[in-house]
């Protein structure tokens, strides 16, 4: 079987420039293998103007159904980089721990899905049924 899905997740944190007590965290996917690098879902937050914000790490279903472009008819799309800002340093710490764990779960799900589909030779016997 081919390589399992993997990626490098670059995490940057710091204080937001020109603000008092506001922090940021950026997650960027690089070196993605056997998975698309755009694994973060951003969702439209304003119906009047195209403003999007981070919603979640993608699920398998998101990877199948969402596009990696803002030129979509959907309210959400996939990106490979997200930046979140907060005044809560505890939230920043939680994101730094939890997002990589969720990304690992996604990689495991993609790997399991691939193992169910690749390098398999099988014969399935099927029979029709008659109602009645």
ABEGO torsion letter per residue (X at the ends): XBBBBBBBBBBBBEBBBGBBGBBBBBBBBBGBBGBBABABBBBBABAABBBBBBABBBBAAAAAABBABABBABABBBBABBBBBBABAAAAAAAAAAAAAAAAAAAAAAAAAAAAABGBBBBBBBBBBBBX
